[in-house]
Amino acid sequence: EDQVTQSPEALRLQEGESSSLNCSYTVSGLRGLFWYRQDPGKGPEFLFTLYSAGEEKEKERLKATLTKKESFLHITAPKPEDSATYLCAVGTSGTYKYIFGTGTRLKVLA
Amino acid sequence: NAGVTQTPKFQVLKTGQSMTLQCAQDMNHNSMYWYRQDPGMGLRLIYYSASEGTTDKGEVPNGYNVSRLNKREFSLRLESAAPSQTSVYFCASSDNAPGAGTEAFFGQGTRLTVV
């Protein structure tokens, strides 16, 4: 069965303390791995799509990387405004379902 | 450019009442989706529409019906609401299928409480 697992469930960082969030997946026929940011009371906001192992994408303090089994979202020198839940999802060949992980709740303290 | 717009934002229903959640996108996307989000469960697909004129069941379709009214609009109907349908509902759209590696864009959600 296709599955996406995110860890940790929750993470508290001091402002400026870099860290990484993990998204591991077991799927057949990965066609894309997607990262989203979700603020409380809002819908998920698209961040990145990764397609193949070794690919990296960056946006401000965020960098997403992909291997054959997992993806990492690296947060460099985070600020309080980076506090949110980060979701990853995969798209697999032949399906119309995005498979989501349950997310990592990130809190950055000033 | 509004993206994906959902109405209403909040709703309280009594058990057995019916209602329709509305969704519209202005990105000319082919595919549209309805998800529900519950604590600890992640986002679960209720129904999707791969293209105008087609709809299919997702993981948790029981108790729901959908209509793809045109390319822009995709509505979700609860015929007889139950407390188990208390959730946050998200509509999303994408240019092509997830299997084509296309990202989805989400609305702001409808927070539904069934008492």
Interface residues (C-beta under 8 A of the other chain):
Chain A: G29 R31 G32 F34 Y36 G41 K42 G43 P44 E45 F46 T49 Y51 L87 A89 V90 G91 T92 S93 G94 T95 Y96 K97 Y98 F100 G101 T102 G103
Chain B: V4 S31 Y33 G40 M41 G42 L43 L45 Y48 A50 D56 G58 E59 F90 A92 A97 P98 G99 A100 G101 T102 E103 A104 F105 F106 G107 Q108 G109
